[in-house]
Amino acid sequence: MKAIVLEEFGKPLILKEIEKPQPKDNEVLVKIKASGLNPLDIKIKNGQASHAQVTTPAILGIDMAGIVEEVGKNVTNFKIGDEVYGMVGGVGNNQGTLAEYIAAHADLLALKPKNISFKEAAATPLIFITAWEGLVSKMNIKKDENVLIHAGNGGVGHVALQIALAKGSKVFTTVKSENIEVIKNYPVEIINSDELSVEKYVQEFTNGSGFDAILDTVGLLDDSFKAVKQYSGHVASILGWGTYSIAPLSFRNATYSGVFTLYPLLSGENRKHYREILNEATKLFEEGKLKINVDEKSYSLDQANDAYNDIENRISKGKTVVEID
């Protein structure tokens, strides 16, 4: 099969012919129709993501959508011809999705929503799973709760807005002035972070009491710890890598959770949970409650370097997807 291979960190990817994988027990062979790219791939490509545990040579690409071509032993929930999607590789020793085929563990796959394209499906898994983990698995947001999402214009952010709205929460989001246009059509309260301090927006939007749940998608934990509600408040972050003061959180008797979406891929643990989350995504798609902002530009497999360059140079408008014929 054809695949895009990272031979050396910091160098361009190379199109190569390699051996087509065979599904082992509990695996499914998928003919990949589309591979979703993520900013994490660029960090891996540049040797700046040790937590992803990638060694070269490697095939990048975490997300994909495609068609089941063969099933291994013990696989009972998929059959040949099924259209599937999932967050299946590209980290640790797992083959990535920038290839014509992948042998993926069945627990990482879900049936593709019937009403969306392979391209949109391939753009979904990492960002949806990450947003769901923070909002639902960690914080269990509920109807009518005040939910704040930092950077609702981003990949994880715009999905998180839609999940919170589907849960019936009162949704707020902080965005910079330049990004307001991207999310103005969502029925959420927009907080211009260029104009309002944390103290001011907590007072204005919650009458000083703070938010029930806060999802930090960009590393704004210091702000989040100041904005969370007393006693019952909960903060979850997908970027809790830095050094922060937990005093404001402690003084509010509030709770913090970290989200590390790659862990099941790296460890092999709890993979079924990700299939369950993608099943929830499928429901929301088919109910018309979820839409992914996908870049309109088309890329083929041999244009993967161009696709990553466009992400890195902020040319892409939405999630970037490589379509594989």
C-alpha positions as CSV (number, residue, x, y, z in Angstrom):
1,M,0.0,0.0,0.0
2,K,1.0,3.7,-0.3
3,A,1.7,5.5,2.9
4,I,3.3,8.8,4.0
5,V,6.3,8.1,6.2
6,L,8.2,10.3,8.7
7,E,11.8,9.0,8.3
8,E,13.4,11.7,10.4
9,F,12.1,14.3,12.9
10,G,12.1,17.8,11.4
11,K,12.2,16.5,7.8
12,P,9.4,16.4,5.1
13,L,7.2,13.3,5.0
14,I,7.9,10.8,2.2
15,L,5.4,8.9,0.0
16,K,6.4,5.2,0.1
17,E,5.2,1.7,-0.9
18,I,5.0,-0.5,2.2
19,E,3.5,-3.8,3.2
20,K,-0.3,-3.7,3.7
21,P,-1.2,-4.7,7.3
22,Q,-3.1,-7.8,8.2
23,P,-5.7,-7.6,11.0
24,K,-4.8,-9.5,14.2
25,D,-7.3,-10.8,16.8
26,N,-9.7,-8.0,17.8
27,E,-8.6,-5.8,14.8
28,V,-10.4,-4.6,11.7
29,L,-8.7,-3.9,8.4
30,V,-10.0,-0.5,7.1
31,K,-9.6,0.9,3.7
32,I,-9.0,4.6,4.6
33,K,-11.0,7.1,2.7
34,A,-10.0,10.2,4.6
35,S,-7.3,11.0,7.3
36,G,-7.9,13.9,9.7
37,L,-4.9,16.0,10.6
38,N,-4.3,17.6,13.9
39,P,-1.8,20.3,15.3
40,L,-0.3,17.5,17.5
41,D,0.9,15.8,14.3
42,I,3.1,18.8,13.6
43,K,4.7,18.7,17.0
44,I,5.3,15.0,16.5
45,K,6.8,15.6,13.1
46,N,9.1,18.2,14.5
47,G,10.2,16.0,17.4
48,Q,8.5,18.3,20.0
49,A,5.9,15.8,21.4
50,S,7.8,13.3,23.6
51,H,4.5,12.5,25.4
52,A,3.2,10.9,22.1
53,Q,6.0,8.3,22.3
54,V,6.7,8.2,18.5
55,T,9.9,6.8,17.1
56,T,10.9,7.0,13.5
57,P,10.2,5.7,10.9
58,A,6.6,6.4,11.6
59,I,3.3,7.0,9.8
60,L,1.5,10.0,11.3
61,G,-2.3,10.6,11.5
62,I,-4.5,10.0,14.4
63,D,-8.0,10.2,12.9
64,M,-9.6,8.4,10.0
65,A,-12.8,7.3,8.3
66,G,-13.1,4.4,5.9
67,I,-14.6,1.1,4.9
68,V,-14.1,-2.2,6.6
69,E,-12.4,-4.7,4.3
70,E,-11.6,-7.5,6.6
71,V,-12.3,-8.4,10.3
72,G,-10.0,-10.4,12.6
73,K,-10.9,-13.0,15.1
74,N,-13.2,-12.1,18.0
75,V,-14.6,-9.0,16.2
76,T,-18.4,-9.2,16.3
77,N,-19.6,-5.6,16.0
78,F,-18.3,-4.9,12.5
79,K,-18.7,-6.6,9.1
80,I,-17.1,-6.2,5.7
81,G,-18.5,-3.1,4.0
82,D,-19.3,-1.1,7.2
83,E,-18.4,2.6,7.1
84,V,-16.4,3.4,10.2
85,Y,-14.5,6.2,11.8
86,G,-12.2,6.5,14.8
87,M,-9.1,7.9,16.6
88,V,-6.9,4.9,15.9
89,G,-3.1,5.5,15.6
90,G,-0.3,7.9,14.9
91,V,1.1,7.8,18.5
92,G,3.2,5.2,20.3
93,N,3.8,2.2,18.2
94,N,0.4,2.5,16.4
95,Q,0.5,3.0,12.7
96,G,-1.0,6.3,11.7
97,T,-3.8,7.0,9.2
98,L,-1.8,8.7,6.3
99,A,-1.9,5.4,4.4
100,E,-4.3,3.5,2.2
101,Y,-5.1,0.9,4.9
102,I,-4.9,0.4,8.6
103,A,-5.4,-2.5,11.0
104,A,-7.2,-0.8,13.9
105,H,-8.4,-2.2,17.2
106,A,-12.2,-2.7,16.9
107,D,-12.7,-1.0,20.3
108,L,-11.5,2.3,18.8
109,L,-14.0,2.3,15.9
110,A,-17.6,3.4,15.6
111,L,-20.1,3.3,12.7
112,K,-19.8,6.5,10.6
113,P,-22.9,8.7,10.8
114,K,-25.1,8.1,7.8
115,N,-25.6,11.8,7.1
116,I,-22.0,13.0,6.8
117,S,-19.1,12.5,4.4
118,F,-15.9,10.5,5.0
119,K,-14.1,13.9,5.1
120,E,-16.2,15.3,7.9
121,A,-16.1,12.0,9.8
122,A,-12.3,11.9,9.6
123,A,-12.2,15.4,11.1
124,T,-14.2,14.4,14.1
125,P,-12.7,11.8,16.5
126,L,-9.8,13.5,18.4
127,I,-11.6,16.8,18.9
128,F,-14.9,15.2,19.8
129,I,-13.5,12.7,22.2
130,T,-11.4,15.4,23.9
131,A,-14.3,17.7,24.3
132,W,-16.6,14.9,25.6
133,E,-14.0,13.7,28.0
134,G,-13.7,17.1,29.6
135,L,-17.4,18.1,29.6
136,V,-19.1,14.8,30.2
137,S,-16.7,12.1,31.5
138,K,-14.9,14.4,33.9
139,M,-17.4,17.2,34.8
140,N,-20.8,15.5,33.9
141,I,-22.3,18.8,32.9
142,K,-26.1,19.1,33.3
143,K,-29.0,21.0,32.0
144,D,-29.2,24.7,33.0
145,E,-25.6,24.7,34.5
146,N,-23.4,27.6,33.6
147,V,-20.7,26.1,31.4
148,L,-17.7,28.2,30.3
149,I,-15.5,27.1,27.4
150,H,-12.3,28.9,26.7
151,A,-11.6,29.5,23.0
152,G,-14.9,28.2,21.6
153,N,-13.7,29.1,18.1
154,G,-11.0,26.3,18.1
155,G,-11.1,22.7,17.0
156,V,-12.0,21.2,20.4
157,G,-13.7,24.5,21.4
158,H,-16.4,24.6,18.7
159,V,-17.3,20.9,19.3
160,A,-17.5,21.6,23.1
161,L,-19.9,24.4,22.5
162,Q,-22.2,22.0,20.6
163,I,-21.9,19.2,23.2
164,A,-22.8,21.6,26.0
165,L,-25.7,23.0,24.0
166,A,-27.0,19.5,23.4
167,K,-26.8,18.8,27.1
168,G,-29.1,21.8,27.7
169,S,-26.4,23.8,29.5
170,K,-26.2,27.6,29.5
171,V,-23.1,28.1,27.4
172,F,-20.5,30.8,27.6
173,T,-17.2,31.1,25.7
174,T,-14.2,33.4,25.8
175,V,-12.8,34.4,22.5
176,K,-10.5,37.1,21.1
177,S,-12.0,39.9,19.1
178,E,-10.6,38.5,15.8
179,N,-12.4,35.2,16.4
180,I,-15.9,36.3,17.3
181,E,-17.1,36.1,13.7
182,V,-16.4,32.4,13.7
183,I,-18.8,31.6,16.5
184,K,-21.4,34.3,16.3
185,N,-24.1,31.9,15.0
186,Y,-23.9,29.6,18.0
187,P,-26.6,30.4,20.6
188,V,-24.0,31.1,23.3
189,E,-22.9,34.1,25.4
190,I,-19.7,35.4,23.9
191,I,-17.1,36.9,26.2
192,N,-14.6,39.1,24.5
193,S,-11.4,38.3,26.3
194,D,-9.6,41.3,24.8
195,E,-12.0,43.6,26.6
196,L,-13.0,41.9,29.8
197,S,-10.9,40.7,32.7
198,V,-11.8,37.5,34.5
199,E,-13.2,39.4,37.5
200,K,-15.4,41.5,35.2
201,Y,-16.9,38.7,33.1
202,V,-17.5,36.6,36.2
203,Q,-19.4,39.5,37.7
204,E,-21.2,40.4,34.5
205,F,-22.3,36.9,33.4
206,T,-22.7,35.0,36.8
207,N,-23.3,37.9,39.2
208,G,-20.0,37.1,40.8
209,S,-20.8,33.4,41.7
210,G,-18.6,31.8,39.0
211,F,-19.3,29.0,36.5
212,D,-20.4,25.5,37.4
213,A,-18.0,23.9,34.8
214,I,-15.1,25.3,32.9
215,L,-13.4,23.6,30.0
216,D,-9.9,25.1,29.3
217,T,-8.8,24.3,25.7
218,V,-5.9,26.7,25.5
219,G,-4.0,26.7,28.8
220,L,-5.9,29.3,30.7
221,L,-5.9,27.5,34.0
222,D,-5.0,30.6,36.1
223,D,-8.1,32.4,34.7
224,S,-10.2,29.2,35.1
225,F,-9.3,28.8,38.8
226,K,-10.5,32.4,39.4
227,A,-13.7,31.9,37.5
228,V,-15.0,28.6,38.9
229,K,-18.0,28.4,41.2
230,Q,-17.5,28.0,45.0
231,Y,-17.8,24.4,46.4
232,S,-19.5,22.8,43.4
233,G,-17.4,24.2,40.6
234,H,-15.2,22.0,38.4
235,V,-12.4,22.9,35.9
236,A,-11.1,20.5,33.2
237,S,-8.2,21.3,31.0
238,I,-6.7,19.6,27.9
239,L,-3.5,21.7,28.2
240,G,-2.5,21.5,31.9
241,W,1.2,21.3,31.1
242,G,2.4,24.5,32.6
243,T,3.0,25.8,36.2
244,Y,0.0,27.3,37.8
245,S,-1.1,28.5,41.3
246,I,-3.9,26.3,42.7
247,A,-4.6,28.7,45.5
248,P,-7.7,30.3,43.8
249,L,-9.1,26.8,43.1
250,S,-8.5,25.7,46.7
251,F,-10.1,28.9,48.2
252,R,-13.2,28.1,46.1
253,N,-13.3,24.5,47.3
254,A,-13.5,23.6,43.6
255,T,-12.3,20.6,41.6
256,Y,-9.8,20.1,38.8
257,S,-9.4,17.3,36.2
258,G,-6.8,16.8,33.5
259,V,-7.7,15.4,30.1
260,F,-5.0,13.3,28.3
261,T,-6.8,11.9,25.2
262,L,-3.9,9.9,23.9
263,Y,-3.7,7.6,26.9
264,P,-5.9,4.7,25.7
265,L,-4.0,4.6,22.4
266,L,-0.6,4.6,24.3
267,S,-1.6,2.1,27.0
268,G,-4.3,0.0,25.5
269,E,-6.5,0.7,28.5
270,N,-10.2,1.9,28.4
271,R,-10.4,1.9,24.6
272,K,-14.1,0.8,24.6
273,H,-14.9,4.1,26.2
274,Y,-13.8,5.9,23.1
275,R,-16.0,3.8,20.9
276,E,-18.9,4.7,23.3
277,I,-18.0,8.4,23.0
278,L,-18.0,8.2,19.2
279,N,-21.4,6.5,19.3
280,E,-22.6,9.6,21.1
281,A,-21.0,11.7,18.3
282,T,-22.9,9.6,15.7
283,K,-26.2,10.3,17.5
284,L,-25.6,14.0,17.6
285,F,-24.7,14.1,13.9
286,E,-27.7,12.2,12.9
287,E,-30.0,14.4,15.1
288,G,-28.5,17.5,13.4
289,K,-27.0,18.8,16.6
290,L,-23.3,18.5,15.6
291,K,-21.4,20.0,12.7
292,I,-17.6,20.0,12.3
293,N,-15.9,23.1,10.9
294,V,-13.8,21.4,8.1
295,D,-11.4,23.3,5.8
296,E,-12.8,23.3,2.2
297,K,-9.5,22.7,0.6
298,S,-8.9,19.2,-0.7
299,Y,-5.5,17.4,-0.3
300,S,-4.5,14.0,-1.7
301,L,-2.1,11.6,0.1
302,D,0.9,12.9,-1.8
303,Q,0.0,16.5,-0.7
304,A,0.3,15.7,3.1
305,N,3.3,18.0,3.5
306,D,1.3,20.8,1.9
307,A,-1.6,20.1,4.3
308,Y,0.7,20.3,7.3
309,N,2.3,23.4,6.1
310,D,-1.1,25.1,5.7
311,I,-2.0,24.1,9.3
312,E,1.3,25.4,10.6
313,N,1.1,28.7,8.7
314,R,-2.5,29.2,9.9
315,I,-3.9,29.1,6.3
316,S,-6.4,26.3,7.0
317,K,-9.9,27.5,8.0
318,G,-11.2,24.6,10.0
319,K,-10.0,21.0,10.4
320,T,-7.7,19.8,7.6
321,V,-8.4,16.4,6.0
322,V,-6.4,14.4,3.5
323,E,-8.6,12.4,1.2
324,I,-7.3,9.0,0.1
325,D,-8.4,7.5,-3.2
